[in-house]
């Protein structure tokens, strides 16, 4: 799998810088890896949890008889989203 990364620069307080370097040494990894992992967990979350949350709302209101029948969509809105295991 090919990963494309962008380089960035962060300004960290001394205590955070020291904590990251200490943790990186303990875990035998890099500060960059720790920062990427923390950012991914915080802003992207777990992919399976996101998928499960999306699937939980599919058909959520399908048993409501008081709602109007939706009109068929066309054009760009007719595209369906297909989940795959390769995501």
C-alpha positions in Angstrom: 0.0 0.0 0.0 1.4 3.4 -0.9 1.1 6.2 1.6 1.4 9.9 0.6 2.5 12.1 3.5 2.9 15.8 3.8 5.6 17.4 6.0 4.5 19.8 8.6 6.2 21.7 11.5 4.8 21.9 15.0 5.7 24.2 17.9 5.4 22.3 21.1 5.8 23.5 24.7 8.8 22.0 26.5 6.8 19.6 28.7 4.9 18.2 25.7 8.1 17.9 23.7 9.8 16.0 26.5 6.7 13.7 27.1 6.6 12.8 23.4 10.3 12.0 23.3 10.1 9.9 26.5 7.1 8.0 25.2 8.8 7.5 21.8 11.8 6.0 23.5 9.7 3.7 25.7 7.7 2.5 22.7 10.7 2.3 20.4 9.0 4.5 17.8 9.3 8.1 16.6 7.7 11.2 17.8 6.3 11.6 14.3 4.5 8.3 14.6 3.1 9.2 18.0 1.8 12.5 16.6 0.3 10.9 13.5 -1.4 8.2 15.6 -2.8 10.8 18.1 -4.1 13.1 15.3 -5.6 10.1 13.5 -7.4 8.8 16.6 -8.6 12.3 17.6 -9.8 13.6 14.2 -10.5 10.5 12.2 -11.5 8.0 14.9 -11.7 4.3 14.4 -12.7 3.4 10.8 -14.8 0.4 12.0 -16.6 2.6 14.6 -17.4 5.2 11.9 -18.7 2.5 9.5 -20.8 1.0 12.3 -22.2 4.4 13.2 -23.2 5.1 9.6 -24.7 1.6 9.1 -26.7 2.1 12.3 -28.7 4.9 10.8 -29.5 3.1 7.5 -33.2 2.5 7.5 -33.7 4.1 10.8 -37.0 5.8 9.8 -38.2 3.1 7.4 -41.0 1.9 9.7 -42.6 5.3 10.0 -45.8 5.4 8.1 -46.4 9.1 8.8 -43.6 10.2 6.5 -44.1 11.0 2.8 -42.7 8.6 0.2 -39.3 10.0 -1.0 -39.0 10.9 -4.7 -36.4 9.0 -6.7 -33.1 11.0 -6.8 -31.4 11.8 -10.1 -28.1 13.2 -11.2 -25.2 13.5 -8.8 -27.5 12.7 -5.8 -28.4 9.3 -7.2 -24.9 7.9 -6.5 -24.9 5.3 -3.8 -22.2 4.9 -1.3 -20.8 1.4 -1.2 -18.7 0.3 1.8 -15.8 -2.0 1.0 -13.4 -3.8 3.2 -10.5 -2.1 1.3 -11.3 1.4 2.9 
